[in-house]
Amino acid sequence: MPIRLSVRRLFARLTATVMLVSTSALADPLLADFDYGEPVQHFSLVSQGQALDMAYLDLAPRGQLQGTVVLLHGKNFCAATWRDTTEALRKAGYRVIAPDQIGFCKSSKPPGYQYGLHTLAANTNALLNALEIERPIIMGHSMGGMLAARYALQYPDSTGALVMVNPIGLEDWRAKGVPNATVDNLYAAQKKTTRDSIKAYQQSTYYVGTWQPGYDEWVDMLWSMYQGAGGDIVAWHQALTADMIFNQPVVHEFPSLRVPTLLLIGEQDNTALGKARAPASLRDRLGNYSVLATETEAAIPDARLITFKDLGHSPHIEAADRFHKALLPALKSLKTSP
């Protein structure tokens, strides 16, 4: 079946953009205009026959080494959005590794890539092997929590412990009745992204309707990637990864986790992919994190749950001091896998 002209034009533009972002210091798709505040390093890997670049932070502890924590960002986040948590962990004696996954932020955005949580886990594992890091604590937020669970399932012998912060995928949306969407439809929706739409979503979901001036930095970070000639490729990868998340649930495998697990959940979170296209009768029953939190704790062997009843999807940003006051003692009490 012939490829439609619009799709041909899209891939021609994506290919041209990839060439641009690999050579230009001003390319928004790689967040060249956004300073992470720490030196960004780069890991070269080959995945799906393509030479790719994975950006990451590798930050030393501020004191005696207590272990290594690998921080996995969410879909609308980057390594930089872990800033407060990174500093808290370093002060507590942890080495911190925070990658930008392929397709996100400062890492490569190839014109064609078959996304899978297992593939992102393999990319992360390759980075950690290259850094000679053994059995770190794998800590993920949002999509990164879903990825962290897949990593622990895929590499149990290489995972010291698992920490999930408001992970998505605590329920199988498709199995509950949310209609699927094609990548074309997801891409069309992503093309409508504006700064106002980013802020409105973050305000309602991440911060329980509130807003602080400091949150604008993360809106601007995300919005900058949608602007200019590179906006198409960002929208395309956001569509591909949304399809990955929706169609690759890990919730059914939670009972198979075999590493000590810590859950930190803001109970006012209401995240559910595809909620807007769900029937009205179903919509209000999705993303109920106060219920999903206890169900997840019960499903995972050797799991401990810490909840924040008044916080939303991003408790580590919304109430950083309170979040880290709960996190750090819990990390010390984790009996990491030998």
N, C-alpha and C positions, 0 to 999 in steps of 0.2 A: 504494500500500500504506500503510495507516494507521501513523502513528508510535506506537510503544509508549508507554504512560503513563509508564514509568520514564524514557524518554528525554526526554519532554516536561518532566517534573519536573526532570531534570538541566539542561536548557537554561534553564528558568525560574530555577533556582538560580544558574546561571552568569551570566545576565543581571543578576540582582539583585546578584551579587558584583561584577561589573564596575562597576555604579553605585556600589557601596560603595567599591571601591578607588580610584575617581577622586576621592572627596570626603573620605575619612577618613584621618587620619594614623596610625591604629592598625591598618591592614589588613595582615596578614601576607603576603598574596599579592604585595605589592609591596615586601616586605622593608623596610617603614618602620621596623621595630624593629632593623635591622642597619646599623651605621655603617661606611661604606666607608673612613673615615679621610681622605678627600679630598672636595672639593666635587663633588657630582653635578650634572651639567647635563642639560638635556632638549631633545630635538629633536622637533618636531612634523612628522608626515608623514601622508599619506593613502595607504593601501594597501588594495586590494580594497574600495574605496568606504568605508573607515572612517577616521576621524580617530584617529590613534594617537600614543603618546608613547614615544620611545626614550631611555632614560637612558644617560648615557655620562660617562666621565672624560676630561678634556682637560688634560694635565699638562705643564708646561713643563720643558725640560731644565735641569739644574743646571750650567750652563756653556755653552760655545760649541756652537751647534746643529750636530749631525752628520747629522740627518735625522729622519724621522718613522716610528714603528713603530705599527701598528694591531694591537691584541691582541684576538683572538677567543676567547671562552671555550667550554668544553665543555658538554655537556648537563647534567651535575650540578654545574656550576660557575657563577660569576658574574664580572663584571669585577673584583670585590674579590679573587678568588683568585689574581689575577696580582700581588698586592701586592709580593712580593719581587722579581719580575722587573721590575715597573714602576720600583721604586727603583733597581735595577741599571742599567736603561736610561737613566734620567734622569741618574744620576751620570756615565754615559758620553757624555752630550750629546744624547740623543734626546728629542724630543717624543713623548709617548705618548698615543694615543687608545684607550680601552677601552670599547666599548659593551656594554650588555646587550641581547641580541637580543630582538625582539618575542616575547612568550610566556615570557620568562625574567626572573627576578630583579626588578629595579625597573622594568622596561618593561611596557607594556600587555599584557593578556591578554584579547583580545576573545573574546566568546562563540562566534563562528564565524570560522575562519581556515583557508585551504587552505595548508598549509605546503609550502614547497619550498626547497631550498638556493639555487636561483636567485633566489627571492624575498628570502630573508635577505641574499643578496649584493647585490641591488638596493637594499634598505633601507640597507645599510652604505654602498654607493656614494653614495646620496643624502645621507647624513650627511657623508661626506668632501667631496662637492661643495659642500655648504653651508658647510663649514669652509675651503673653498678649498685643500684639501690635494691635491697632485699627486704621483703615483707613489710612494706610501709603501711601506715594507716591510710586507707583510701576514703576520702571524704568528698561527697558530692552534694550539690544543691540543685533543685529543680530537675531539669533534664540530666544534669550531672549526677544527681542522686540515683536516677534510673540507670545511668551509665555505670556508676560505682557498684550498683547491685550486679549488673551484668559482668563487670570486671571480677568481682568476688566469686561469682559462679563459674566464670571461665578460668580463673587463675587462683583457686583456693590456696594452693601451696605458696603463692607469691603475695598473699594478702595477710597482713598482720591483724587488721581489724577493719570494720566497715562502719562509716558514719554517714548517715543520710539526713540532710537538712531540707525539710519540706520537699521531698522528692515528688515528681509527677509520676504517673503510672501506678498509683496505689490501687487503682481499679482499672478494669478492662472496658474502656468506653465503648468500643465496637460491640463487645458481647452484651453490654447493657442496653444497646439499641441506638447508639449514635450512628447516623449514616456516614459512610466513608466519603471521601472527596478525592477527586483525581489530582495529580500534581499540577495539571493545567489550571484547575480551579483554585488550588492553593496559591499558585504563582500569581494569578490574577488578583487574588485578595491581598497578597503581599505588595503588589504594585500600587495599591491604594494607601499604603502606609504614609502617615504624616507625623510630624513631631507631636501634634495635638493628640493623635490617636495613640501614640506610644505612651504619652504622659497619662492620658485618661485610663488606659489599661493598667499601668503600673500603680496609679493612685487607688483604683478600686480593688486590685488584687494583691499587690505587694504590701500596701501600707494602710489598708482598712479605711480608705476614704480620706486619710490625712495627707499632708504634704509638708515637707521641710525643704528649704532652699538647697541643701546639699544633695537632694535626690536629682536635681536638674542635671548634674554632671553625667549621670548614667543615662538619662534620656538623650542628652546631646551626643554621648558616645555612640549609642545605637543609631540615632538618626543620621549622624554624619556618614555612616556607611551606605545609606540609601540615596545619598545625593550624588549628582554628577554622573559621568559616564559609567561608573562602576555600580550604580544602583541596581541595574538589572541582574547582575550576577549575585549580588547579596540577596535580592528577592528570590532568585532561583534556588539558591542553597537553603534559604529559610523554608521554602516550599518542600524541597527534598527532605530536609530533616524533620519537618512536621509530619510528613508521610511516614518516615521511619518511626518516629515516636508513637504515632497512632497505631501502627500495624505491627509493632514488636513489643508487646507487653512482657514485663518480667514478673508481674504480680503472682502469676500462677506458679512460679518457681521459688518464691520466698521460703517455703518449707525446706528447700534443698540447700539453703545457705548454711555453711559450716564454719563461719568465722564469727567472733564476738561482734555484735552489732549495736550501735547506738543510734537512736532516732531522736531528732530534735524538731518539733513540729509547732509552728504557729497555727493555732486552731481556727483563726478567722480566715485562713486561706480558702479560696473557692475555685482553684484552678482545675479545669477539665477541658482537654483539647476537644474541639468540635462542639462544645456546649451550645454555641449560637445556632448550629444547624440541627440540634436535637429537638425532638417534639417537646412542646411546652410542658406536657405531663411528666417528662423525664428530666427536663432541664434543672429544676430546683432540687433534684435528688443527687445531682452530680457534684463532685468536688467538696463533699462534706468532710473536711479534714478532722474535725473533732471525733467523728466516727471512724474514719479511715485510719487514724493514728492508732487506736486501740486494736482494730482488726489486724493491722500490720504487725504490731508488737506480738500479738498472739500467734501470727503465722510464722514468724521467724524464730527459730531456736536460738537461745542465748541472746535475746534482744532486751535492751533497756530503753524505755521511752521517757523523754523529758518534753513537757508541753508548755506552751506560752499561750494562755487562753485569750489574750487580747491582741496578739500579733498576727500578721498575715504571712504572705508567701516568702518574704525575705526578712526573717527575724534578725539575722546577723547584720543587716543594714539598718533596719527600723529601730532596733534597740540593742546596739552593739555591745555596750557594757554589760547589760543584763544577760545577753546571749553568751558572751564569753565567760562570765562568772559561772554560768551553768556548764559550759562546754569543758573548760580546762580541768576541773576536778573529775569530771566524768571520763575524760581521756586517761587520766592517771589511774583510774580504777579499772579501766579495761584490761583484761588479761589477754594480751595480743597472742595470736597464734605463734607457736615456736618455729 
